[in-house]
Amino acid sequence: MVENGDIRVVHRGGSKINFREPVISNDSRFLLCASGECVRVFSTSTEECIHDLRGHTDLVTGVLLRPSNHLQVYSCSTDGTVRLWDFTDGILIKTYLIGYPVYSLYASANHEGVIFIVTPMQNDKRSELFQLVAVHLPQCGDQLVEARELSAVLSNVSSNPAAISFGRQGEYLVSAKGAQLVIYFFEKKKSYRFSLKEDNKKGGKNILTCLACHPKEDCIATGHEDGKIRLWRNFNHNREYTYSTLHWHHSAVSSLRFTPEGTNLLSGGVESVLVQWRYNQENQRDFLPRLGAAITHIAVSPNGSLFCTSHSDNKITIMQSCVKVSAVIQGLVKGENVNTDLIVDPRSKALVLNGKPGHLQFYSLQRDKLLYNLDIVQQEYIHELGLEQFEVVKAAFDGSGTWLATVEERKPKAAELELNLKLWAFDEQTQSFVLNTTISAPHEAQITAMCFDQAASSQTTMLVSTSKDGHFKAWQLDAPAHTEDESPSWSCDFVGAYHSLVPECCCFSADGSLLSVSFQEVVTVWSPTSWELLATLSQPPGAIRDLCFGRLSCSKYLLGFTASKLLCCWNLLTCFLEWSTSMDISLLLADPLSENIAAFCFQAESADLFVFKPSEPRPLFSHKAVCSGKVTHAVFAPREVMLESCEESSQWLNRSQLYFITQYMNLLTFTTKAEEDRLMASSKQLVIDDSITMTPFNLLLGKHRHQQQENLELVSNPSAERIALPQSSVSIKELLQTPAHVLPSTSFLCSMFVQSLLISVTDTGEENKQPEEEMESENEEEVSDGEIESRALTPEQASLRALECAAPALTKAQVRELKRVKKLDHSWLAGLLDS
């Protein structure tokens, strides 16, 4: 068995961008947010991702602008490090080793060289007790520094970053936990505690959820579970404090933020409305409604020109001072569960799963960006608790991505199940899916499984669905019978059953010649062409939960796992059980581009992964405890560029990448050390001279100038060997990879771009070289017959030869003149030098 080795489980595509409060740069041009194991830098005007700041090896838990340098940012992670970045260039400046998991990060201009972090009190990620610690950052030139000077400030604090804030530019610090408010004064080194009753007489809940401090006055705003906002004043003494109450939100206040001048207070919650309160004029309020989802965080740019809100649907909305929305950055929408499983669109290679209510989302894993949402239900969603509405529960693509099948259902209380099967055709003009056929009540009970015939050689497109009504149905695409304007439609071709048993799952073989349907404890094999029952496969007791055909050289095998924790493999040539093993499998899936099968097992409250081939009893790869809880949704996504790993433990990742969703709705994947090194190298490829002012224009032309300098060095060094220039020009690569909004004008780039497309004559004209020499040989004989004899090159000729190799291409006339000069006698020049 091959252990995990250099393969790690990482947050890669589709990570949460609403996990922590985002940060806006001083000039309001960039927005930074924690996203999995990296920090993403977006443009506030174009919504495009400018940089991915990669370096952390675990979840990033905080992002903070450095108070002393507005072009640098701190990031913290549960990997026990705090990193300092130049976010405009995407360069890691310094790494501070803390040694403890870090859950949030704070800094103040009054405390230069000191940052404040929240860490577990017992140095354990599972600990529920946290403390606020001051870290004195060492001032040295090393890139990797160990921070040894740590001092505790407050104990028993909340791990929620919104529950801690600095007041009056760092004179005091405020912490909230439960119904208690703690204020710590740095100069006095003294703290005051204020407690509220958790439930008041009117039924309100006083539990504190968030807080914010006024930037210039001694005022603290706290949000509570009952939707109220309290403004605390006169808290310099324990018994003389006062507070006033604001109330608009009907549920818990999730975020509070003062504007930089303190003139307004912003609040948000589940109502999807940003509320702006006028400071000292609380009766005057402004609203920005219909933001689409519950607000989780609020951030304000340092100059106050931009507001931004994070939302529960993994979205960041950027707005201009609570007036209008200017940009929306949408991540992978993550609901309460994924009913459709994870699927890959064969056309766009996008990940497809449940998105907004009643929608399917198409998410690009390569670009880490939402492409679009497809409205399946096509009904207005009503936000009301307890109201049963249509939900998308199944989805499947055919092999070419031309057809999409969806199942939507609604089960009202004390009413029959409503069920619709919809077939969608891909429209080349709109580059989206258009509804083709709607089948109401395709089965009499809930649909348990659905799959397309994925074989490319199939003459007809076929869909099979299984239901709890005891039948499976085959749906076939029919050609239009009347006019050419009619589009093809779908109809039921066959209805199958087996001894009144309930079918649980179905699966087509890779070539489409076999269909396997499980009926509780019996596996049946059918011929899709004649609908003949070919075989029934016996297995030990236990209902079959899932079926999977082998691929390529292992296509003769059929695998399935049972409710009695047993994995079985049948040989379809002999119709006998090939092997079986006891495993508590929660998910079984095949890689469509190789023979590999992935099995997620549940053991000791965590999920284990095993990768194997059906023909071999030994697993190719295993990884213990990839995440906590069961894994029930995963998919193999094809790679754009195939890896060239030769190690046995990582060869299964060469063609496809395995993505899976945890019970906490986190999208994770497996990556190799080679991939990580390549990503790190790409992020460090810009080497910047400190003496040069860094601009986007300099980033574009820096490498081009460096290459020109190397060419000049070749000319000046006669002994240097000729180096072949790469065909892919640096200027072309920079032009295509640099975001459009940071490029210089097109007129300036035109000459450089055209020049980069030119190919040297000395590289391409090797075939014409010999004929030209033959044509000039007659003229050479007239000059001197003695020149034909071979002799050693003089230093002057060697220098000319080097110049000829490194210089730009010459015309034919210049070549002839150069050869004539080479044949002249230069001995008289040496005599003059000796004299």
C-alpha positions in Angstrom: 0.0 0.0 0.0 1.4 3.4 -1.0 0.9 6.1 1.6 0.2 9.7 0.8 3.9 10.8 0.5 4.1 14.3 -1.0 0.4 14.6 -1.7 -1.6 17.1 0.4 -5.3 18.0 0.8 -5.7 21.7 0.0 -8.4 24.3 -0.5 -7.9 25.2 -4.1 -10.7 26.1 -6.5 -14.1 27.3 -5.1 -12.8 28.3 -1.7 -14.8 30.6 0.5 -14.2 34.3 -0.1 -16.6 35.2 2.7 -14.8 33.3 5.4 -13.2 36.5 6.9 -13.7 40.2 6.5 -12.2 41.5 3.2 -9.7 44.4 3.1 -9.7 47.4 0.7 -6.5 49.1 -0.2 -5.8 52.8 0.6 -6.4 53.9 -3.0 -9.5 51.8 -3.2 -8.1 50.0 -6.3 -7.7 46.5 -4.8 -9.7 44.2 -2.6 -8.0 41.4 -0.6 -9.8 38.4 1.0 -8.8 35.1 2.5 -9.7 32.2 0.2 -8.7 28.7 1.4 -4.9 28.5 1.7 -4.2 31.7 -0.2 -5.0 35.4 -0.2 -6.8 36.7 -3.3 -6.3 40.2 -4.7 -9.1 41.5 -6.8 -9.6 44.7 -8.8 -12.5 46.8 -7.4 -13.3 48.1 -10.9 -13.0 45.0 -13.1 -13.8 42.3 -10.5 -10.8 40.3 -12.0 -8.3 38.4 -9.7 -4.9 40.2 -10.0 -2.8 37.9 -7.7 -3.1 34.8 -5.6 -0.8 35.2 -2.6 0.3 31.6 -2.0 2.6 30.3 0.7 0.4 29.2 3.6 0.0 25.4 4.1 -3.3 25.6 6.0 -6.4 27.7 6.1 -5.9 31.5 6.0 -7.8 33.0 8.9 -7.1 36.8 8.5 -5.9 39.6 6.3 -4.8 43.0 7.6 -3.2 46.1 6.0 0.1 47.0 7.6 -0.4 50.3 9.4 3.1 51.6 8.6 3.1 50.7 4.9 -0.2 50.9 2.9 1.3 48.7 0.1 1.9 45.7 2.3 -0.5 43.3 4.0 -0.3 40.7 6.8 -2.0 37.3 6.6 -2.3 34.7 9.3 -3.2 31.0 9.1 -3.7 27.9 11.2 -0.4 26.7 10.0 1.2 28.8 12.8 2.7 31.5 10.6 2.1 35.2 9.9 3.3 36.4 6.5 4.0 39.8 5.1 3.2 40.5 1.4 3.6 43.2 -1.1 0.1 42.7 -2.6 0.6 45.0 -5.5 3.3 42.8 -7.0 2.2 39.5 -5.4 5.6 39.0 -3.6 6.2 37.3 -0.2 8.4 39.6 1.9 8.7 37.9 5.2 7.4 34.9 7.2 7.1 35.0 11.0 7.0 31.6 12.7 4.5 31.8 15.6 4.3 28.1 16.5 0.6 28.2 17.4 -2.5 28.1 15.2 -3.6 31.7 14.5 -7.3 32.4 14.2 -7.4 36.2 13.8 -5.1 39.2 13.4 -5.1 42.8 14.6 -2.7 45.8 14.5 -2.7 49.4 15.4 -0.6 52.4 14.4 0.1 53.2 18.0 1.8 49.8 18.5 4.5 49.8 15.9 6.3 46.5 15.4 3.6 44.7 17.3 0.7 42.6 16.1 -2.0 41.0 18.1 -3.2 37.5 17.3 -5.8 35.1 18.7 -4.5 31.6 19.5 -5.8 28.5 21.4 -4.9 28.5 25.1 -3.9 24.8 24.9 -2.0 24.9 21.5 -4.7 22.6 20.0 -6.9 23.3 17.0 -9.8 21.6 18.7 -9.5 23.7 21.8 -12.5 26.0 22.5 -10.6 28.4 24.8 -8.7 31.2 23.1 -6.4 34.1 24.2 -5.3 37.4 22.7 -1.5 37.5 22.4 0.8 40.4 21.5 3.7 39.4 19.1 6.8 41.6 18.9 8.0 41.2 15.3 11.8 40.8 15.1 13.5 43.5 12.9 16.0 41.6 10.8 16.7 41.0 7.1 16.0 37.3 7.0 12.9 36.2 5.1 12.1 33.4 7.6 12.0 34.7 11.2 10.9 33.1 14.4 8.8 35.3 16.6 9.9 34.5 20.2 8.7 37.5 22.1 5.0 36.8 22.9 2.9 38.2 25.7 -0.7 37.4 26.7 -3.1 40.4 26.7 -6.5 38.9 27.4 -7.6 35.3 28.1 -10.9 33.6 27.3 -11.7 35.7 24.2 -13.9 34.8 21.3 -12.4 33.3 18.1 -14.7 35.4 16.1 -12.7 38.3 14.6 -15.7 40.6 14.7 -15.7 40.4 18.5 -12.4 42.3 19.0 -11.6 45.8 18.0 -9.2 48.7 18.8 -10.5 52.1 20.0 -9.2 55.6 19.7 -6.3 54.5 17.3 -5.1 51.9 19.7 -5.5 53.5 23.2 -7.7 50.6 24.3 -8.9 47.2 23.1 -12.4 45.9 23.3 -13.4 42.2 23.4 -16.9 40.6 23.5 -17.9 37.1 24.4 -21.3 35.8 25.3 -23.1 38.7 27.2 -19.9 40.2 28.6 -17.9 43.2 27.3 -14.2 43.6 28.3 -12.3 46.8 27.7 -8.5 46.8 28.2 -6.5 50.1 28.5 -2.9 49.8 27.4 -1.5 52.8 29.2 -3.2 51.9 32.5 -2.7 48.1 31.9 -6.2 47.7 33.4 -9.4 46.1 32.1 -13.1 46.7 32.9 -15.8 44.2 32.4 -19.5 44.9 31.7 -22.1 42.1 31.8 -25.6 41.9 30.5 -28.3 39.4 31.3 -28.5 36.9 28.4 -32.3 37.3 28.3 -34.1 40.4 29.3 -37.7 40.8 30.6 -39.1 41.5 27.1 -37.7 38.3 25.7 -34.7 40.0 24.0 -31.4 38.1 23.6 -28.5 40.2 24.8 -25.7 37.9 23.5 -23.1 40.0 21.7 -22.4 39.0 18.1 -20.1 41.8 16.9 -18.7 45.2 17.8 -17.0 48.3 16.4 -15.1 51.2 17.9 -15.5 54.8 16.9 -12.2 56.0 15.3 -12.1 59.4 17.1 -14.4 59.3 20.2 -14.9 57.0 23.1 -17.9 55.1 21.8 -18.3 51.4 21.3 -21.1 49.9 19.1 -22.2 46.3 19.9 -24.6 44.1 17.9 -26.8 41.5 19.6 -28.8 38.4 18.8 -32.1 40.2 19.1 -31.2 42.6 16.3 -30.5 45.6 18.6 -27.4 47.8 18.5 -26.0 49.4 21.7 -23.8 52.5 21.7 -21.6 52.4 24.9 -20.1 55.6 26.4 -18.4 56.7 29.6 -16.8 53.3 30.1 -13.6 54.6 31.7 -15.1 53.6 35.1 -16.9 50.4 36.0 -20.1 51.9 37.3 -20.6 55.1 35.3 -21.1 53.7 31.8 -24.1 54.5 29.7 -25.5 53.1 26.5 -28.2 53.9 24.0 -30.1 51.4 21.8 -30.8 51.4 18.1 -33.2 48.8 16.6 -34.1 48.0 13.0 -32.9 44.4 12.3 -35.4 41.7 13.2 -32.6 39.1 13.7 -29.0 39.0 14.9 -26.7 41.7 13.8 -23.8 40.0 12.0 -21.4 43.0 11.4 -20.8 46.6 12.4 -18.4 49.1 11.0 -17.8 52.9 11.5 -16.7 55.0 8.5 -13.1 56.4 8.7 -14.3 59.8 10.0 -16.8 58.3 12.3 -19.8 60.1 10.8 -21.8 57.0 10.0 -22.3 53.5 11.4 -22.9 50.6 9.0 -24.8 47.4 10.1 -26.0 44.3 8.3 -27.7 40.9 9.0 -29.9 38.2 7.4 -32.2 40.8 5.9 -29.7 41.4 3.0 -29.9 45.1 3.6 -27.0 47.5 4.4 -28.2 50.0 7.0 -26.3 53.3 7.4 -26.9 55.1 10.7 -26.0 58.8 11.1 -23.8 59.2 14.2 -25.5 61.3 16.9 -28.5 61.5 14.6 -29.6 57.9 14.8 -33.1 58.6 13.6 -31.8 59.3 10.2 -31.0 56.1 8.3 -30.2 55.1 4.8 -30.8 51.7 3.3 -29.3 49.7 0.4 -31.7 46.7 0.0 -31.9 43.6 -2.0 -28.2 42.6 -1.9 -29.1 39.0 -2.6 -28.1 37.1 0.6 -27.4 37.6 4.3 -24.6 40.0 5.1 -21.7 38.4 7.1 -19.0 41.1 7.0 -18.8 44.8 6.3 -15.6 46.6 5.3 -14.8 50.3 4.4 -11.9 51.6 2.4 -9.5 53.8 4.4 -10.5 56.9 2.3 -14.2 56.1 2.8 -15.1 56.1 -0.9 -16.0 52.4 -1.1 -18.0 50.0 1.1 -18.0 46.3 0.6 -20.1 43.5 2.1 -19.5 39.7 2.3 -22.6 37.5 1.9 -23.6 34.0 3.0 -23.8 32.8 -0.6 -20.0 33.3 -1.0 -20.2 36.7 -2.6 -18.6 40.1 -2.1 -20.5 43.2 -3.1 -18.6 46.5 -3.7 -20.6 49.7 -3.5 -20.0 53.4 -3.7 -20.7 54.9 -0.2 -24.1 53.1 0.3 -25.4 54.6 -2.9 -25.2 52.0 -5.6 -23.5 48.6 -6.3 -20.4 49.0 -8.5 -19.1 45.4 -8.6 -19.9 41.9 -7.5 -17.3 39.2 -6.9 -19.1 35.8 -6.9 -17.4 32.7 -5.6 -18.7 29.1 -5.5 -22.2 29.3 -4.1 -22.5 26.9 -1.2 -25.9 26.0 0.2 -26.9 23.7 3.0 -26.4 20.6 0.9 -25.6 19.4 -2.6 -28.4 17.3 -4.0 -27.2 17.0 -7.5 -23.7 15.6 -6.7 -20.7 17.1 -8.3 -20.6 16.9 -12.1 -18.2 18.2 -14.8 -19.6 19.9 -17.9 -17.9 18.1 -20.9 -17.9 21.4 -22.9 -16.6 24.0 -20.5 -14.9 21.6 -18.0 -16.8 23.6 -15.4 -17.9 22.1 -12.1 -21.8 22.0 -12.0 -23.8 21.7 -8.8 -26.6 23.3 -6.9 -26.3 27.1 -6.7 -28.9 29.6 -5.8 -32.3 28.1 -4.9 -33.7 26.5 -8.1 -30.5 27.0 -10.1 -27.5 25.1 -11.3 -24.1 27.0 -11.1 -21.3 26.5 -13.6 -18.0 27.2 -11.8 -14.6 27.2 -13.6 -12.1 25.3 -11.4 -9.2 26.5 -13.5 -10.1 30.2 -13.3 -11.7 29.8 -9.8 -14.6 31.9 -11.1 -18.4 31.5 -11.4 -19.3 31.4 -15.1 -23.1 31.6 -14.9 -26.2 30.3 -13.2 -28.8 28.3 -15.1 -32.4 28.8 -13.8 -33.9 25.2 -13.7 -37.1 25.8 -11.7 -38.0 29.1 -13.5 -40.1 30.2 -10.6 -39.6 33.1 -8.2 -38.1 31.9 -4.9 -40.0 33.0 -1.8 -37.9 33.6 1.4 -40.2 32.2 4.0 -39.4 29.6 6.6 -41.4 26.3 6.3 -42.5 27.0 2.8 -41.9 24.0 0.5 -40.6 25.0 -2.9 -39.2 23.2 -5.9 -35.6 22.0 -5.6 -33.2 20.7 -8.1 -32.3 17.2 -6.9 -30.6 15.4 -9.9 -28.6 16.5 -12.9 -26.6 14.7 -15.6 -24.7 15.5 -18.8 -24.4 13.3 -21.9 -20.9 12.5 -23.2 -20.5 15.5 -25.5 -22.2 18.1 -23.2 -25.0 18.6 -25.8 -27.8 17.5 -23.4 -28.5 18.2 -19.8 -31.1 16.3 -17.7 -32.4 17.7 -14.5 -35.0 16.5 -11.9 -36.9 19.0 -9.7 -39.2 18.0 -6.9 -41.5 19.5 -4.3 -43.3 17.7 -1.5 -45.9 19.9 0.2 -47.2 18.8 3.6 -50.1 16.5 3.3 -49.9 16.4 -0.5 -48.5 14.2 -3.2 -44.9 14.6 -4.5 -44.6 16.9 -7.5 -41.9 15.7 -9.9 -40.5 17.1 -13.2 -37.9 15.7 -15.5 -36.4 18.4 -17.8 -34.1 17.9 -20.8 -32.0 20.9 -21.9 -30.3 21.3 -25.2 -27.1 23.4 -25.6 -27.6 26.4 -27.9 -24.5 27.3 -29.9 -25.7 30.9 -30.5 -26.4 31.8 -26.8 -23.7 29.4 -25.5 -26.1 28.2 -22.8 -28.7 25.5 -22.3 -32.3 25.9 -23.5 -35.2 23.9 -22.2 -36.2 21.3 -24.8 -38.6 18.9 -23.1 -40.5 18.9 -19.8 -41.9 15.6 -18.5 -44.3 16.0 -15.6 -44.5 13.0 -13.3 -42.0 10.8 -15.1 -42.3 8.3 -12.2 -44.9 7.7 -9.6 -42.4 8.1 -6.7 -39.0 9.8 -6.0 -36.2 9.3 -8.5 -33.2 7.6 -7.0 -30.7 7.7 -9.8 -30.2 9.0 -13.3 -27.4 8.6 -15.9 -26.7 9.1 -19.7 -25.1 6.7 -22.1 -21.6 8.3 -22.3 -20.3 6.3 -25.3 -19.2 8.5 -28.2 -20.1 5.7 -30.7 -23.7 5.5 -29.7 -26.1 6.3 -32.5 -28.9 7.5 -30.2 -28.8 9.6 -27.1 -30.3 7.7 -24.1 -31.1 8.6 -20.5 -32.0 6.1 -17.8 -33.8 7.0 -14.6 -34.6 4.7 -11.6 -37.4 5.4 -9.0 -38.8 4.1 -5.8 -41.9 3.1 -7.7 -40.0 -0.2 -8.6 -39.3 0.7 -12.2 -36.5 2.1 -14.3 -37.2 4.0 -17.5 -35.1 4.6 -20.6 -35.7 7.9 -22.3 -34.6 8.3 -26.0 -34.1 11.3 -28.2 -36.5 11.2 -31.2 -35.9 13.0 -34.5 -38.5 15.5 -35.6 -41.2 13.8 -37.6 -42.8 16.7 -39.5 -41.0 19.9 -40.4 -37.4 20.9 -40.3 -38.2 23.7 -37.9 -39.2 21.4 -35.1 -36.6 20.5 -32.6 -36.1 16.8 -31.5 -37.9 15.7 -28.4 -37.7 13.0 -25.8 -39.9 10.0 -25.2 -40.0 6.9 -23.0 -38.5 3.9 -24.9 -38.5 1.2 -22.3 -39.8 0.5 -18.7 -38.1 -2.2 -16.8 -38.5 -3.9 -13.4 -37.2 -7.0 -11.5 -39.4 -9.0 -9.2 -41.2 -5.9 -7.8 -37.9 -4.8 -6.1 -36.9 -1.1 -5.7 -34.0 0.0 -7.9 -31.4 2.0 -6.1 -28.8 3.0 -8.7 -27.8 2.5 -12.4 -24.7 2.8 -14.5 -23.7 2.5 -18.2 -20.5 0.8 -19.3 -17.9 2.9 -21.0 -18.8 1.7 -24.5 -22.5 1.8 -23.8 -23.1 -1.8 -24.6 -24.3 -2.7 -21.0 -26.5 -1.2 -18.4 -26.4 -2.2 -14.8 -29.3 -1.6 -12.4 -29.3 -2.6 -8.8 -32.5 -3.9 -7.2 -31.9 -3.9 -3.5 -29.6 -6.9 -3.1 -29.5 -8.0 -6.7 -27.4 -6.5 -9.5 -29.0 -6.9 -13.0 -27.2 -6.4 -16.4 -29.2 -5.4 -19.4 -28.6 -4.8 -23.1 -29.6 -1.3 -24.1 -30.2 -2.3 -27.7 -32.6 -5.1 -27.2 -33.5 -4.6 -23.5 -32.7 -8.2 -22.8 -31.8 -9.2 -19.2 -28.3 -10.6 -19.8 -27.3 -11.6 -16.2 -28.0 -11.3 -12.5 -25.1 -11.1 -10.2 -25.2 -12.6 -6.7 -23.5 -11.1 -3.8 -23.5 -11.3 0.0 -26.5 -9.9 1.9 -26.9 -6.1 1.9 -28.6 -3.6 -0.4 -26.4 -2.2 -3.2 -25.7 1.5 -2.6 -23.8 2.4 -5.7 -22.4 0.8 -8.9 -19.4 1.6 -11.0 -18.0 0.1 -14.2 -14.2 -0.2 -14.8 -12.6 1.8 -17.6 -10.1 1.1 -20.4 -8.2 -2.2 -19.7 -10.5 -2.8 -16.6 -13.8 -2.4 -18.5 -14.7 -6.1 -17.8 -15.1 -5.4 -14.1 -18.2 -4.1 -12.3 -17.8 -2.7 -8.7 -20.4 -2.0 -6.1 -20.6 -1.4 -2.3 -23.4 -2.6 0.0 -25.1 -1.3 3.1 -23.4 -4.2 5.0 -19.9 -2.5 4.6 -18.7 -4.7 1.8 -17.0 -3.7 -1.5 -17.5 -6.3 -4.3 -15.9 -6.6 -7.7 -17.5 -8.8 -10.4 -15.9 -10.2 -13.6 -18.5 -9.6 -16.4 -16.9 -12.2 -18.6 -17.4 -15.0 -16.1 -20.3 -13.4 -14.2 -18.6 -14.4 -10.9 -17.4 -12.4 -7.9 -13.7 -11.6 -8.5 -12.9 -10.3 -5.1 -14.6 -8.6 -2.1 -13.3 -6.7 1.0 -14.9 -5.3 4.1 -15.0 -1.5 3.9 -17.4 1.1 5.1 -17.6 3.0 1.8 -19.5 6.3 1.6 -18.6 7.1 -2.1 -17.3 5.2 -5.1 -16.3 6.8 -8.4 -14.2 6.0 -11.5 -11.8 8.3 -13.3 -13.1 8.6 -16.9 -9.5 9.0 -18.2 -7.8 6.1 -16.5 -8.4 2.7 -14.9 -8.3 4.2 -11.4 -11.2 3.9 -8.9 -11.5 6.2 -5.9 -13.2 5.0 -2.7 -14.0 7.2 0.3 -14.4 5.3 3.5 -15.7 6.4 6.9 -13.7 5.3 9.9 -13.1 6.9 13.3 -15.2 10.0 12.6 -13.1 10.9 9.6 -12.9 10.0 5.9 -10.1 7.9 4.3 -9.3 7.7 0.6 -8.2 4.6 -1.3 -7.3 4.6 -5.0 -7.0 1.3 -6.8 -7.4 -0.6 -10.1 -10.1 -3.3 -10.2 -7.6 -5.8 -11.7 -5.1 -5.4 -8.8 -5.7 -6.3 -5.2 -3.2 -3.7 -3.9 -4.3 0.0 -3.5 -2.2 2.4 -5.6 -2.6 5.2 -3.0 -4.2 5.7 0.4 -4.7 8.8 2.5 -5.9 8.6 6.1 -8.2 11.2 7.6 -8.5 13.5 4.6 -11.3 15.4 6.4 -13.7 15.0 9.3 -17.0 13.4 8.7 -18.3 11.5 5.6 -17.5 12.4 2.0 -20.6 11.9 -0.1 -19.9 14.1 -3.1 -16.7 14.0 -5.3 -15.7 14.2 -9.0 -12.7 13.6 -11.2 -12.0 16.8 -13.2 -9.8 16.5 -16.3 -6.6 18.5 -16.3 -5.9 21.2 -18.9 -2.2 20.2 -18.9 -1.3 16.6 -18.0 1.2 16.1 -15.2 4.4 14.1 -15.8 4.8 12.5 -12.4 6.7 9.3 -12.4 6.2 8.4 -8.7 3.7 5.6 -8.1 1.9 7.5 -5.3 1.0 10.4 -7.6 0.6 8.9 -11.0 -3.2 8.7 -10.5 -3.3 12.5 -10.5 -1.6 12.9 -13.9 -4.7 13.1 -16.1 -7.4 14.1 -13.6 -7.7 16.0 -10.4 -10.0 14.7 -7.6 -12.3 17.3 -5.9 -14.6 16.5 -3.0 -17.0 18.4 -0.7 -16.9 17.9 3.1 -19.9 17.9 5.5 -19.1 21.6 6.2 -19.5 22.4 2.5 -15.7 23.0 1.9 -14.4 22.1 -1.6 -11.1 20.3 -1.3 -8.7 18.7 -3.7 -5.4 16.7 -3.8 -2.2 18.3 -5.0 1.4 17.1 -5.4 4.6 18.7 -4.3 5.5 19.4 -7.9 2.3 21.3 -8.4 2.9 23.4 -5.3 6.5 24.1 -6.4 5.3 25.2 -9.8 2.6 27.5 -8.4 5.2 29.0 -5.9 7.7 29.5 -8.7 5.1 31.3 -10.9 4.3 33.6 -8.0 8.0 34.4 -7.4 8.9 34.9 -11.1 9.0 38.7 -10.8 12.4 39.7 -9.5 12.3 43.5 -8.8 15.1 45.9 -8.5 14.6 48.1 -5.4 16.2 51.1 -7.2 13.5 51.1 -9.9 10.0 52.5 -9.2 7.6 49.6 -9.5 4.8 50.3 -12.0 2.6 48.0 -14.1 4.4 49.3 -17.2 7.8 48.2 -15.7 6.4 44.8 -14.8 5.5 44.4 -18.5 8.8 45.4 -20.0 11.2 44.3 -17.2 11.8 40.8 -18.5 12.1 42.0 -22.1 14.9 44.4 -21.2 16.7 41.7 -19.3 16.7 39.5 -22.3 18.1 42.3 -24.5 20.9 42.8 -22.0 21.8 39.1 -22.2 22.0 39.3 -26.0 24.4 42.3 -25.7 26.6 40.3 -23.3 26.8 37.5 -25.9 28.1 39.9 -28.5 30.7 41.3 -26.1 32.0 37.9 -25.1 33.6 36.1 -28.1 34.0 32.8 -26.3 30.3 32.6 -25.3 28.3 29.9 -27.0 25.3 30.7 -29.1 22.0 30.2 -27.3 18.9 29.6 -29.3 16.1 32.0 -28.5 12.8 30.5 -27.4 10.0 30.7 -29.8 7.5 32.0 -27.2 8.5 35.6 -26.8 8.5 37.2 -23.3 6.6 40.2 -24.6 3.9 38.0 -26.0 3.5 36.1 -22.8 3.3 39.3 -20.7 0.8 40.8 -23.2 -1.5 37.8 -22.9 -1.2 37.1 -19.2 -1.2 40.7 -17.8 -4.7 42.0 -16.9 -6.1 44.4 -19.5 -6.6 47.3 -17.0 -2.9 47.5 -16.1 -1.5 47.3 -19.6 -0.1 50.4 -21.4 -1.8 51.8 -24.5 -2.2 49.5 -27.5 -0.3 51.9 -29.8 2.8 51.6 -27.6 2.7 47.8 -27.5 2.1 47.4 -31.2 5.8 47.9 -32.3 7.1 45.6 -29.6 4.5 43.0 -30.3 5.2 42.9 -34.1 8.9 42.8 -33.5 8.5 39.8 -31.2 6.8 37.9 -33.9 9.8 38.2 -36.3 12.0 35.1 -36.6 15.7 35.4 -37.2 16.9 34.5 -40.7 19.9 32.6 -39.3 17.5 30.2 -37.5 15.1 29.5 -40.4 17.3 29.8 -43.4 19.6 26.8 -42.8 18.2 25.1 -45.9 19.0 28.0 -48.1 22.5 28.5 -46.6 24.2 25.8 -48.7 22.9 27.0 -52.2 24.0 30.6 -51.4 27.5 29.5 -50.5 27.7 27.6 -53.8 26.6 30.6 -55.8 29.3 32.7 -54.1 32.1 30.2 -54.4 33.1 31.3 -57.9 33.6 34.9 -56.7 35.6 33.6 -53.7 38.0 31.7 -56.0 38.7 34.9 -57.9 39.9 36.6 -54.8 42.3 34.0 -53.6 42.9 30.3 -54.2 44.8 29.9 -51.0 41.8 30.7 -48.9 40.2 27.3 -49.7 42.7 25.5 -47.5 41.5 24.8 -44.0 43.4 26.6 -41.3 42.8 27.6 -37.6 40.7 30.8 -37.0 42.6 33.8 -35.8 41.2 35.7 -32.7 39.9 38.5 -34.9 37.9 35.9 -37.0 36.6 34.2 -33.9 35.3 37.6 -32.7 33.7 38.2 -36.0 32.1 34.8 -35.9 30.6 35.5 -32.4 29.3 38.8 -33.6 27.7 37.1 -36.6 25.9 34.6 -34.4 24.6 37.1 -31.9 23.8 40.1 -34.1 20.5 40.6 -35.9 19.9 39.1 -39.3 21.9 40.8 -42.2 20.9 41.3 -45.8 22.6 39.3 -48.5 24.7 42.3 -49.6 25.9 42.8 -46.0 26.8 39.1 -45.8 28.9 39.3 -48.9 30.7 42.4 -47.7 31.4 40.8 -44.4 33.0 37.7 -46.0 35.1 39.9 -48.2 36.4 41.8 -45.2 37.2 38.5 -43.4 39.5 37.4 -46.3 41.7 40.6 -46.2 45.2 40.3 -44.7 45.3 42.0 -41.3 48.9 41.2 -40.5 50.0 44.8 -41.2 47.8 45.9 -38.3 49.7 43.5 -36.0 53.0 44.9 -37.2 51.9 48.4 -36.4 50.9 47.4 -32.9 54.2 45.6 -32.2 56.1 48.7 -33.3 
